[in-house]
């Protein structure tokens, strides 16, 4: 087995165990048993259990962030960039729900677990805030671009706009992990973006189409 295969095998086994047992309850012995490797192999690649958990947290956030950035780059205006970015987030969540063999499900659960866990449930010195901040900064950059284009209302702070959209997405993902009820796909992403750009008030819905950026700009200016 190559070095990369051994490392991947340890990561996949650890993701399954950490996702279902938590960091504190998981032991190095059960991880190496599940990965079919020796303890020295785990220590060689990751240093200790905390280093292994950090590697999984990094992988979860890095993979998600890069996927969203690449998707957003395919858009030609604010709405299409947001739809592409949200589609990447939601499709990843869908994969996590239904692809029980692949490690993606465990990685998504670990990413959320690190945010909500009590301090004693995580390894000391775990670095995760920077990863979370990076994703929020990217969504905020889309909001700033939308304000510069005249699509979004400048009365609102770009960070407020980012929280409004990103918060709804994360709530949907958590809801699906706990109580799967509907598909998280591109159509879902489009409806979320349209709701964000046009609002839910009846008077706004009559003012113009939520699918057209120009209409969204008129709504923002109203």
QUIQUI-V393562 format. One record per residue. N is the residue number from 0. RES is the residue in three letters. PHI is phi in degrees with one decimal (999 if undefined). Layout:
# QUIQUI-V393562
<<N | RES | PHI> <N | RES | PHI>>
This chain:
# QUIQUI-V393562
<<0 | UNK | 999> <1 | UNK | -74.0> <2 | UNK | -59.8> <3 | UNK | -65.2> <4 | UNK | -66.9> <5 | UNK | -63.1> <6 | UNK | -62.2> <7 | UNK | -63.9> <8 | UNK | -64.3> <9 | UNK | -66.4> <10 | UNK | -61.7> <11 | UNK | -65.9> <12 | UNK | -65.5> <13 | UNK | -65.5> <14 | UNK | -60.6> <15 | UNK | -63.6> <16 | UNK | -71.8> <17 | UNK | -62.5> <18 | UNK | -65.5> <19 | UNK | -100.2> <20 | UNK | -117.1> <21 | UNK | 86.9> <22 | UNK | -66.8> <23 | UNK | -63.6> <24 | UNK | -80.6> <25 | UNK | -77.7> <26 | UNK | -113.1> <27 | UNK | -59.9> <28 | UNK | -61.8> <29 | UNK | -70.6> <30 | UNK | -69.3> <31 | UNK | -69.2> <32 | UNK | -64.4> <33 | UNK | -67.4> <34 | UNK | -82.9> <35 | UNK | 59.8> <36 | UNK | -132.8> <37 | UNK | -92.7> <38 | UNK | -59.6> <39 | UNK | -57.0> <40 | UNK | -66.0> <41 | UNK | -63.2> <42 | UNK | -65.7> <43 | UNK | -65.0> <44 | UNK | -84.3> <45 | UNK | -125.8> <46 | UNK | 86.2> <47 | UNK | -164.7> <48 | UNK | -62.7> <49 | UNK | -63.2> <50 | UNK | -64.4> <51 | UNK | -66.6> <52 | UNK | -64.5> <53 | UNK | -60.8> <54 | UNK | -62.2> <55 | UNK | -69.9> <56 | UNK | -61.6> <57 | UNK | -60.8> <58 | UNK | -63.5> <59 | UNK | -61.0> <60 | UNK | -72.9> <61 | UNK | -65.1> <62 | UNK | -63.0> <63 | UNK | -65.7> <64 | UNK | -62.9> <65 | UNK | -65.7> <66 | UNK | -65.2> <67 | UNK | -68.0> <68 | UNK | -61.0> <69 | UNK | -64.2> <70 | UNK | -67.9> <71 | UNK | -62.1> <72 | UNK | -65.5> <73 | UNK | -78.9> <74 | UNK | -77.9> <75 | UNK | -109.9> <76 | UNK | -146.8> <77 | UNK | -59.2> <78 | UNK | -60.3> <79 | UNK | -67.7> <80 | UNK | -66.7> <81 | UNK | -65.5> <82 | UNK | -61.6> <83 | UNK | -63.0> <84 | UNK | -65.1> <85 | UNK | -68.1> <86 | UNK | -58.9> <87 | UNK | -62.2> <88 | UNK | -64.9> <89 | UNK | -74.0> <90 | UNK | -63.4> <91 | UNK | -62.5> <92 | UNK | -64.6> <93 | UNK | -61.9> <94 | UNK | -60.3> <95 | UNK | -64.1> <96 | UNK | -77.0> <97 | UNK | -108.0> <98 | UNK | -98.1> <99 | UNK | -74.2> <100 | UNK | -84.2> <101 | UNK | -72.0> <102 | UNK | -74.6> <103 | UNK | -59.4> <104 | UNK | -58.5> <105 | UNK | -65.3> <106 | UNK | -64.2> <107 | UNK | -63.4> <108 | UNK | -63.8> <109 | UNK | -64.3> <110 | UNK | -60.0> <111 | UNK | -74.7> <112 | UNK | -62.8> <113 | UNK | -65.7> <114 | UNK | -77.9> <115 | UNK | -101.1> <116 | UNK | -70.3> <117 | UNK | -71.0> <118 | UNK | -52.5> <119 | UNK | -71.9> <120 | UNK | -91.1> <121 | UNK | -122.0> <122 | UNK | -64.7> <123 | UNK | -65.2> <124 | UNK | 83.2> <125 | UNK | -61.1> <126 | UNK | -99.9> <127 | UNK | -139.3> <128 | UNK | -60.6> <129 | UNK | -63.4> <130 | UNK | -65.6> <131 | UNK | -64.4> <132 | UNK | -63.9> <133 | UNK | -60.9> <134 | UNK | -65.3> <135 | UNK | -63.9> <136 | UNK | -62.2> <137 | UNK | -67.9> <138 | UNK | -61.5> <139 | UNK | -63.7> <140 | UNK | -63.7> <141 | UNK | -65.8> <142 | UNK | -65.5> <143 | UNK | -62.2> <144 | UNK | -64.1> <145 | UNK | -63.9> <146 | UNK | -67.4> <147 | UNK | -66.3> <148 | UNK | -81.2> <149 | UNK | 83.6> <150 | UNK | -86.0> <151 | UNK | -113.3> <152 | UNK | -68.4> <153 | UNK | -78.7> <154 | UNK | -68.2> <155 | UNK | -98.8> <156 | UNK | -69.2> <157 | UNK | -60.1> <158 | UNK | -70.1> <159 | UNK | -61.6> <160 | UNK | -64.7> <161 | UNK | -63.4> <162 | UNK | -63.6> <163 | UNK | -60.9> <164 | UNK | -80.6> <165 | UNK | -66.1> <166 | UNK | -63.8> <167 | UNK | -66.3> <168 | UNK | -63.3> <169 | UNK | -63.5> <170 | UNK | -63.2> <171 | UNK | -62.5> <172 | UNK | -64.6> <173 | UNK | -62.7> <174 | UNK | -61.1> <175 | UNK | -70.4> <176 | UNK | -65.2> <177 | UNK | -88.0> <178 | UNK | -138.8> <179 | UNK | -61.5> <180 | UNK | -129.9> <181 | UNK | -143.8> <182 | UNK | -70.5> <183 | UNK | -104.3> <184 | UNK | -143.4> <185 | UNK | -62.2> <186 | UNK | -61.2> <187 | UNK | -61.2> <188 | UNK | -61.1> <189 | UNK | -63.8> <190 | UNK | -67.5> <191 | UNK | -63.6> <192 | UNK | -65.1> <193 | UNK | -63.1> <194 | UNK | -62.9> <195 | UNK | -65.4> <196 | UNK | -75.9> <197 | UNK | -104.2> <198 | UNK | 82.5> <199 | UNK | -104.1> <200 | UNK | -67.0> <201 | UNK | -61.1> <202 | UNK | -64.9> <203 | UNK | -73.0> <204 | UNK | -62.0> <205 | UNK | -79.6> <206 | UNK | -71.9> <207 | UNK | 174.5> <208 | UNK | -74.6> <209 | UNK | -78.9> <210 | UNK | -87.9> <211 | UNK | -101.2> <212 | UNK | -55.8> <213 | UNK | -64.8> <214 | UNK | -63.7> <215 | UNK | -64.1> <216 | UNK | -66.5> <217 | UNK | -65.3> <218 | UNK | -65.0> <219 | UNK | -63.9> <220 | UNK | -81.1> <221 | UNK | -68.0>>
